[in-house]
């Protein structure tokens, strides 16, 4: 049975105040992926959406005849138009390894992580889940989303938490994510900021990184 807190979260993330149905074009605009690049990036590839909600990503790719196998891990929303596989689960409790070419998180995690350690675990799980050379893209990052959030869960977005996050990510990922800015005047200023991290391309190095991260996960259980 769901707790009262889980019921509150379920109601919030399914409510009208949350933008949970962003189209593929919004993902592409924020992550600086052009129409000429999207086919090469995703055709015959595997894409993971973290908190994809009602975004009709699978439907849009199928319509464009881009053969992409989309998985959407969203604990609150189950929409078959978003992905071929929808998993109602906290992404941090998944165990994907070397599976996805691309991972996209847009206004989901780590913004709505309940504490900073949850945000760190999100990066760890995403890094392991990527194939060698795969890319993680995060939009709506807590560092650049300002003001009060209406969400019932999110960790304090302050200097000390961000410093701790950066220190932990440098140790976890070896090469920290890059802060990117999309220069598009049609976007809200907060949406122009996003992060990009690419996994090592050499399988042996990627496997060594996976093992390094797994040891960190085991130590903190």
Secondary structure, DSSP 4 states (H G I P E B T S, - for coil): ---HHHHHHHHHHTSTTS-----HHHHHHHTT--HHHHHHHHTTEEEEEES-TT--HHHHHHHTT--EEEEEE-SS---TTT-SEEE-S-GGG----S-EEEEEEESSTTTT-SSHHHHHHHHHHHHHHEEEEEEEEEES-TTT--S---SS-----SHHHHHHHHHHHHHHHSSPPEEEE---TTS-GGGGEEEEEE--SSHHHHHHHHHHHHHHHHHT-
